[in-house]
Amino acid sequence: MDERQDLLELLEHINPLSCDYQEWLNVGMALKHEGYYAKDWDDWSRRDADRYHPGECFKKWSGFGGSDTPVTAGTIVKMAKDRGYVFHRPDKELDWNDAIGGANELKIIDEAWVESREFAIPENWDPAAQLITYLDTLFEAGENVGYVTESWEKDGKMLPSKGCWDRTAGQLIEELSKCGEDIGAVIGDCNEKAGAWIRFNPLDGKGVKNSNVTEFRYALVESDTIEPERQKALIEELELPVACLVYSGGKSLHAIVKIDAYNQTDYRSKVDYLYKVCEKNGLSVDKQNKNPSRLSRMPGVIRNGKKQYLLATNIGKSSFEEWKEWIESVTDDLPEPESMAEVWDNLPELSPVLIDGILRRGHKMLVAGPSKAGKSYILIELCIAIAEGEKWLGKSCAKGRVLYVNLELDKASCFHRFKDVYTALGIAPNNLLNIDIWNLRGKSMPMDKLAPKLIRRAAKKNYIAIIIDPIYKIITGDENSADQMARFCNQFDKVCTELGCAVIYCHHHSKGAQGGKKSMDRASGSGVFARDPDALIDLIELNMTEALKKQQINRAVCAVCAEALKKAGKLSDVPRDDIVSEKTAVKALEEYLRPREREDAMREVEKAREKAKHIKAWRIEGTLREFEAFEPINLYFDFPIHRPDIDDALKDIKPESDRPIWEKSKGKQKETAEQKKDKFLNAIKYCNFGDPPTIHQLANALGKSKDTPMPLRTVRNWIEKFGYKTDGNGFVVKDEGQENSAKKQNNSAKNTQKQ
């Protein structure tokens, strides 16, 4: 069958129950684009009885069309493939990408060789004990249970009423334990022709619809097309994670299977997978039982003279996840080994380069560094470089679309950072449409849950890179466990493979000195972090000498002076040598600018001087899989961007953590009161990006490191000593009252001296 020839046949392999709202719309739009009818979409949608609304498909149909990027048949083809459909092409030879043995996918047993397994219903039994065991196995004591004992007859078939849902499992168990053999006194007498039913998922006590289900814990596997003894054999051979196995008193067994879904969408997906495996292995399942609020047969009652009986509890695998992993481990879809001789003269093309000499598309890169290294800013710089086709760390970048997954900053702060970095880099924002930002602060989840959502959203965006910042928000498991971190990193492979784009993420250094370590050994946690990515970019801080600090201050002041002179139209009048020294550059302002211009310029000079005092020096080293190692790159973090060391002033500087103890302590002197005040005022000004800080932010800024903040008692003393206070919201602000009092005392002292 041609993949685009008969979409209606493909829809037979796509259950609308497994589709979210957008996928449902996509099916409709694709059908219309390919010339089908609204009725085709409506007929398919009817299979989801709970969400189907008559006439809705026809209303939406008229609004489809007119898009520059229409949804086409390919969407339905992909949806079918994602759900296990395999295209067979008997009329041509198999291609490299064709599936081999697709019909056996998820098939682990040959039902022809499975022997039926008899089971016996004991003559003597305890109905109350049966139901108590069932309730105790499936429910918590405080959870509401739905059950039905009343029935009515239609066309010779006994059908259940809505039943009851107002009592908890604990209440029922307590009453059943006192009723002897008369369970009807607790749940009500049932018609022995009909038996009784029970819902296997807990309810909210307000009804029995899917919306009343509080935990999507179990699913029902029932088959009435093969004899019960054979059903039992197949259930056991498949090692289904069964919580309770009940004989219905008729021609089927009811297996209550552990699903443990986190919402209804996840429930549908898992049940589809469960039923698919059952069907593949000869256990034909009644697909009407997919709803989480579905009724199942209640153990402990009589139906047509036969006992509805609890055969077993907690058999098979312990959980759905363990069972699924086992199923896929014995039915893997891994590619076959390929002969090198067959590809020697026709090698596949290498993935396009994303960052020259560092990374290719479809590969992974880790950026690692300590706190305050500006890792987020360096990733934003990379976003901009890719979007605009500029250089990053001096390396050319391919131009294309990039997604920045923001897990840490609030939305407003993130957008402001991007604009600030654009401005500081001096790059014109000509290609802002190439940058998408996915703000997930407060909504992050483990990477194994995030990856499929990310893939779905990014599938049609043609991103060439996805940047995830930072990964500690989405780590699944213990970061020091090699096994758990290998699974975690495999999620990045899925994203790379599915989307064909690079995945770039950042992580922090471990605690302690890093200078003596290799770059690939500095990242915190398991060594998997360093060995998994195709490129590792590592930042380590360099020791800024006094001479270097003065050099940076001089550079910053001269740049501001030159800009002020240029703005006033006087730059060409000033000798060039006067703009390379802080002293002569400031003197040029006094000589060439008018008073108002000079005042404005001097304010900017002071700002630049203070900002330059906080510039840090960093060295970037790389560990690469696809390219030759590059020479270490030295740069300055001149907030908010990283600036290259064009003068090679940092070339011979050692990392801060490499300095011996005697050298670190050499020249240390007790801070003067004036130095303390300068330090305090700078912290006030910069530690919260210009806004009033909290006392804890001040403590972190004034401390020796992030892990050793200044004691709060000392911080409070400095706040009072230097004329500040904490306001009603806990922010440190100027104490105007203390300042006015000090001025009055000063004026009083001057008047006394005059007298």
N, C-alpha and C positions, 0 to 999 in steps of 0.2 A: 504493500500500500504506500502510495506517495504520502509523505508526512503532511502535506497541505491539502490532500485530496478530499478526505472525508472527516471533517472535524466532529461530526456527530458521533462517529465511531470512537474517536478519541475521548469524547465526553463520557462515554460509558466507563472509562477508566479513571474519571475524576469525580469523586463523590462531593457534591456541594456541601455536605456536612463538614468536610475537611478544609473548606475555603473560608478565609476571612472576607470582610465586606469588599475590600479593594479587589481581591482576586475574583469575587463574584462579578463585580462590575467589568473587570478586564475580559472575562469570558463573553459577556454581552457585547462589549465594544469590538472584540475580535470577530465574533460571528457576523455583526453588521458589516464590518469592513470587508469581510470575505464573501458577502452576498447571501448570507443566510437570512432567516426570518425571525421576527420577535417570538413567534410561537415555539421555535426551536429552543430559544433561551428559556422560555417559560416552562416548557415540558421538562427540561433538565433541572430547573430550579425547584420544581414540585417535589423532587426527591428529598429535599430538606423540609419536612412537614412543619417543624417548629418555627422556622423563619420565613416560610413562604407566605406571601400576601397576594391574593388574586389581583391581577391588573397592574401590579407594580412594574413588571418587566416591560409591559407595553408603554407605560408612562415614561420610563427612562429611555426607552429605545429611540424615541423621537429626538432626544437631546444629544445622541451620539453622532460624532462626525465633525468634520471641519478642522481637526487638529493637524498641525504640521508634522507631528510625530504620532501617527495613529497606532493603536494597539492592533497587532496583526495575528495571523494564524500561528506565528512562531511562539506567541505567549501560551496558547493552548497546548502546542507541542511540548514546550518545556514543562508545563504543569503536569502533563501526562507522564513524561519521562521521570520527573521528580517523584511521582507516585508509583514508579516501578514498571511502567509500560516500556516494552522493548520493540523496536521496529525491525521487522524481518524483511529481508530483501532476497528471496530465493532466486530472483531473476538475474542476479549479478554476484560477482565474487565479493567476499568480505573485504571491507576496507580496514585500515589500521585502527580507526576509531569505532568500528562496529562492535557490538556486544557479542561475545561468544557464550553460548549456553545460557542466554538470558531467561529461558523458560525455567531453569533450575534455581534462579535467584531465590534465596531464603528457604529453599527446600532442603530439609535435613534428614528426612526419613522417607523410605519407600513404603507407602501404606499397603502395598500388595504383600509385604512380608510381615506386617504387624498382625499378631494374633489377638483375638478378642480376650478380654480379661473379665471373667465372671465376678460378680459380687453378690453377696447374700444379704437380704433384709431380715434381721432377726425377728422371730415371732414375739419374743418378750422384749418390750422396749419401754422407755420412760419419755413420753412426749414432752413433758416440761423440761427435762434435762437436755433433750435435743434442742429445743428453742433457746434455752439459757446459754448453751455452748455456742450456738450460732450468734446470738446477740453479743456475748462476751468477746467473741473473736473479731467481729466487724465494727463494733461501736465503742466509743467512750461512754462512761456512765451518764454524763450530762447531755448527750446528743439525742435529739428527737428522732424517733423511728416511725416510718410510715408502713402500715400493714392493712390488709383487706381480708375480711372474712365473709362479707356479704357479696352475693353475686346475683346475676339475672341471666335469663336464657334468651338467645336469639338464633334462629335457624338451627336449633338443636345444639348450639354451642354455649357453654357457660362462660359468662364474661364478668370480670370484677367491677365493683363500684369504686368510687374514689377512696373509700376506707377512712382510716384514722391516722392522725399524725401529731396528736397532742401530748403524748407521753414519751419520756426519755427511756433509754435502754436500762438505766439504773432502776427506774420505777418498775419497769416490766419484769426485770430479773428478780427484784425483791418480791413482787406479787406472785410470780411463777414458782419461786422457791417454797411458797406456802400453800399452793393450790393442790398438791398431790398430783393426780393424773388428769384432773379436770382443767385443762388450759383454757377451755371455753369460758370458764368463770372469769378469766383475766382478759382475754382478747375478743371474746364473743364466740358463740357457736357458729360453725360454718356448715354449709350444705355439703354433705359427704360426696355428692356427685361432682361438686366443683373443686373441693379442697380450699386452700387459702394461699394468699400471696403476701410478699413482704418486699419492701424497697431496701436495697443493699447499701445506699449512700445516705448519710445523715441529712436531715431537713431542718429548716429554721422554725418549724412549728406553726407556719402560716399557710401552708398549702403543699401540693405534691408535684408542682411543675419543675422543669429544669432550673428555673430561676430561684426555686426554694431550696435547692441543694446547697449545703454549706461547705462540703468537702468532696472533691472529685476523686474519691479514693479507690473505687472498684468499678469494674465493667463485667458484663455478663456474656459468657460464651455458652451458647446453647445450639444444639443441632438435633433436628428431628427427622433427618433423612437417612441416618444409619442407626443401627441398633445400639442401645445404651452400653453394652459390653465393649463394643468396638470404640465408642466414644471415650470410654474410660481408658482404653489402651492408648489411643492417640493423645489424649490429654497428658498422660503420664510420660509417653515417649517425647513429647514436645517440652516437657518439664515446665509447663505453664506455672507462673507464680500464683497458685490458687490458695485463697484464704479459706474458702468453704466450698466443698463439693457436695451437691444435694441431688438425690434422686427425686424426680418430679412426680413419681407415682404414675407416669405415663410412658412415653417413648423417648424421653431425653434425660440427660443429666444437665444440671445447671452449675457451671463452674464460675464462682465469684472470684475474678482475677484482680490481683493487686495492680493498680495503675498509678496512684499517687500523683495526679496531675495538679499543677498550680493554678490552672483556671480552665474554663470550658474549652477554649481553643486548644490548649495543650491536651486536654482530655480527648477531643476529637482526633487529634493527630495520633495519639498513642493507641486509641481504639482501632483506627484505620490500619495501623501497623500490625496490631494484634490479630485482627481479622484476616489481614493479608497473609500472614504467616500460617494461620490455621488453614485457610483455603489452599495455599500452596502445598500443604502436607496432608491433604485429604480429609480434613475436618471441616465439612461444609457448615458454615455458621449462619444462623438466622440473623440477617442484617437489620431486622426491625428492633433489635435489642440494644441499639447504640446509645440511646438516651441515658444520661446519668440518673434520671429519676425512674427508670424502668422497673417494673415489678418482676420478681422472681418467685419461685416456689418456696413456701415456708415449711421448714422441717417440723415434724411433730404432729402432723394432722393426717387424716385419711382422705383419699381421693379415689372414688370409684372402687372402694374395697382394697386399695393399695396404699401403703404408707409413703408419705413424702418424708424422706429420711436423709439425715446428715451422714454421708459416707466417710468424709475425711476433712481435716482442717490443716492448713499450712503445709501443703505439699509442693513439690517442684522447687524452682529457684526462690530465693528469699525476697526478691524485689523485681520490679519491671526493668530497672536499669541493668541489674545483673543478668536477667534473662535475655534482654535485647543484646547485650554485649556478647553473651554466649552464642546466640543465634547468628550474629554477624561474624563471630570468630570462626564458625564452622561453615559459613556460606560467604566467604569474603569475595569481593569483586576486584581484587588486586590485579594489576596487569601481569601478563606473562613475561618471562625473561626474553630479551631480544639479543640476537647475535650481532656482535660488533662487525662481523664481516659483511652483513647486509646493509649497514649504514655507513661503512667506511668512505664510500665514494659519493654519498648523498647525506651528509650530516645535517641534522635539523638546525634551523637558524637560531642563533642566540637571542635571548630577549633583548629588546631595545634598552639602551643605557638611559637611566633616569638622572643620576648624578655622575658626572664624568669622573672615571677612575675610582668610584666608590660603590655604586649601586645600580642594579638593573630593575626594570619593571617586572613585577611578579615575584620579587625577592623581599627579604625582610631586613630591617635595620634597627638596631637598638642604640639609643643615645643615653649614656650613663654619666652621672656626675653627682657631686655632693650638693647639699642645700646651698642656696644663694649663688649658684653658678649660672642662673638664668636659663635653665634647660627649656622651660616653656617658651621663652623669648627666642631661643635659637631655633625651636621648631616652628614658631610663627614666621621667623625669617625664611625658613625653608619653604613654608607654604607660599609666601610671597614670591620667592625665587622661581618656584615651579609655575605658579600662575602667570607670572610676567616673563618667564624665559630668561631670568637673570642668573647671576652667579651666587653660590652659597659656599662660604668658607674658601672663596677663590676658585671653586669648581663650577663649571657650566652645568646648568640644569635643563632637561627637556621641558618644553612648554606644554601645559595641559591642565586638566581640571583636577582639583585636590579637595579631599574632605578632611576637615579637622574635627576630631571627636573630643570635645571638651568635657572632661569629667570632674574638674576641680573648681573652675571659676564660675561665678554667677554670670548670666548672659550679658548684662550691661558691661561688666568689667572685661569680658572676653572681646566684645566688639571694640571697646575703647583701646585695648591693647593692640589689636590689629591696625587700627588707624594711627596710633602712636608710633608703631614700628615702621609702617609705610612712610610716615613723615620724617622720622629720624634717618631712615635709609636714603631719603631723597628720591624715592622711586615713584613715578607717576602711576596712579591706580587706574590703568587703562583696561585691565582685565579682571575686574572684581567678580564677574560672572564665573570665573574659573575657581572661585573659592566658596565652598559650602562649609558651614559650621553646624555641627550637631551638638547642641547644648544639653548635657545629661547630668549636670550637677544635681544631686539629690535623687536621681533616677537610675544610677548606675547599677549593674547587676553582674554576676559572674560571667566570665568571657564565654563559657559554653552556652549560656543563654543569650548573650549579646550578639554572638557571631551570626546566627541565622537571621536575626532582625536587621543587623547591619548589612548582610548580603542582600536581603530582600529590598532594602531601601536604596542600595547603591547599584543594583543590577543594571539599570538602564541609564546611569549617569555618566558612564565612560570615564570614571576617575582613573588617573594614572598613578595616584598615590593616596593612601589613607593614613592619616597621622593620629595616633591614639595617645592622649596625654592626661594623666599619667596612668601606668598600668596597675599601681598598687590598689586602685579603686575597683579593679575587676579581676584580681587574682583569685583563682579557685584553688583552695587547699593551702598547704604549708609551703611557703616560698623556699624553705630549706630542704624540701623533699625533692630529690631528683625525679622520682617517678611521677609525682603530682605535677611538678613544673613541666615535665615533658608533655603531659596531657594538655596542660594549659597552653604551652607554646604551639601545640598542634592546631589550636583554634586559629592562630594567625596563618598557618599553612592553608587552612580551609578558605579563609578570606582571599588569600593570594591566588589560590587555584580557581575558585569560583569566579572571581572578578578580573583576574589577569592584571592586577595592579600591585604596586609595592605597598607593604605595610611597615610603617615606621612608628616606633613607640619609645617611651623613655622610662628609665628606672633610676633609683637612687643608689649611691655607694653604700657599702657596709660601714659600720662604725670603725673608728680607729684610723691610724696613719695609713695612707694609700700610696705615698710616693715610692716606696720600695717594691710595690707590687707591679706585675705586668698589667697592662690596660684591661685585659680580658678577665682579670681576677678581682677587679675592684667592685663590680656590681654586687649589690646585696643579694643574699640567698644562695640557692643552688647554682653550681657552675653551669647548669643548663642554660641560664640566661645569657651567658657569654658565648657559649658554644653553639647555640641554636641559630642565631641570626646570621645572615650572609655578610653583614657588615656591622661592626661595633665601633661607634664613635664615643670616645671617652674623654671627659674633661677633668683636669686636675689643676688646682690653684697654684700659682707661682708666688714667690716671695717678692713683694713690691718694696724695693729699697727706697730710702729717703730721696735719693737722686732721681729715681723713676717717678716718685710721687710729685716732686717739684717739676719734672719734665711734663707730666700730664696737666698739672695746673697751668704751667706756662703756655702749653698748646691751647688749652681751653680758653684762657683769657685772651690770647692773641687772636683766636678765631672770632670771638665776640667783638673785639675791637675792630677787626677788619670788616666785619659785617656792618657795624655801626658807621664806620667811615664810608663804606660803600653806599649805604642807605642815604647818607648826607651828601653824596657826590664828591667826597674829598679823598677817596682812597688813592686816586692817581697822583694827588699832591704830596703824599707821604712817601719818603724814601722806603724802599722795600725792606732794608735791613732793620727799620724801626718796628716792623710788624712781626718780627720773629722773637722779640724779647718782651716779657710781661711789663718790665719797667718802662721801656721806650714806647710800647704800644699804648699804655695808659697815658703816658705823657702826650702822645699824639692826640688823644681824645681831648685833653685839656687845651691843646694848642689850636686844633682845627674845627672843633664843634662849638655850636652856640650853647649857652648855659642850659637851656631846657633839653637839648639833644644830649649834652654831656651828662646831665643828671640821669636821664633814662638809660644811657649807655653804661654808666657806672653801676646802676642797679643790676643790669644784666651781667656785668663783670663779676659782681659779688656772688650772684647766683651760680655762675659758671665755676667760680673758684671753689665754692662750697661743694658743688656737685662733683668736681674733679677730685676732691679729697676722698671720695668713696669709690673711685674707679678701682676695679680689681683686675689682676692679670691672670690669664688662664692658658693652659696648653692642651691642645687636642691631639690625641693619638688614635690611630685606627688599626683595627684587626679585620682584614678583608679576606673573603673566600674567593671572589671572582677576579680580583685585580691585585697588582703589586702594591705592597705597603707604601704609603706616602710619608714624606718627611713630616715630623710634628709641626702643627700649625699653632703659632703663638698669637694671642689676641687679647684685647682689653674688653671687659664688660662695662661699657659706658652707657648706663641705663638710658633707654630701654633696648639698646642693640649691642652686638658684639662687633668690635672694630679691629681690623687686622693690624698687626705690628709691622708697619711698612718700613720702619727703620732698623729692624732686627735688634732692638734694644733688649728683647726678652730671650734672645737666642741662648745665652749662657746662664740664664737664671735657673736656679734649682726650684723644684716644687717646695711649697711651704712645709709639707710634712717630711721632706728629706733633710731639713736643717738639723744638725745635731743639737742636743739640749743646751750645751754650753753656748752655742751661737744664738739660740733663741732667747736665752736669758741675758746675753751680752748687751750692754747699753740700756737695759731697762732701768728706768728711774721712776720714782714715785711721782704720780701726776700732780701737777699744781692745781690750785683751785680754779684758775683760769682755763686750764686744759680740761678739767672736769666739766666746767660749764659749757665750753665749746662742744665737747662730746655729747652732753645732754641735749643742747639746743639742736645739734645736727640730727640726733635720734628723733627728737620731736618732729623735726621738719621732714624727714625722709622715711621713717619706718612704717608709716601707713599711707605712703604715696601722697603726702601733702595734707591729708586730713588729720584731725586730732586723734592720737592713738589711745589705746587702753593701757592700763598699767602693766598688763602682761606683755603686750607688744613692745613696750619700752624695756621691760626686763630682758626680753629676747634680744633686742637691738643693742643693749648696753652690756650684755654678758659676753663671756669669752667665745661662746659658740651657741648653736641652737640647742645643744644638749646641756649646756651649763649657763643658764640665764643668770643675770644679776639678782641677788636676793631681794625679795619684794620690800623688806624693811629698809634696805639701802635706797631703793628706787623712791620710796615715799619720802625719805629724808631729802633726796635731791630735788624732788618735786617742790617741797616746801622751801628749801634753801634757795632755789633759783627762781622763785616767784611764780610758781604754777600751782594748780589745784585740780582735783577731779570733780567734774560736774555731776548733775543728777543722773546722767546716763552712763557714768563710769568712764568718760573720756577725759584725758588730761588737757586742760586749757589754761590760758594765761589768767593769773589771779590779779584782776584789775584793782581790787581793793588794796592788796598789799603793795602794788606798784604806786598807787596814789599816796598811800601812807608814807612810802619811802621818799617820794618827791617832797611831801610836806616837811618831813624831818630834815631833808637836805636843804630846803629853802630856809627853814628855821635856823639851821646851823650857820648858813651864809649871813643871815641878818644879824645874828649874834656877833659874828666876826666883824661886820661893818661897824656895829655899835662900839 
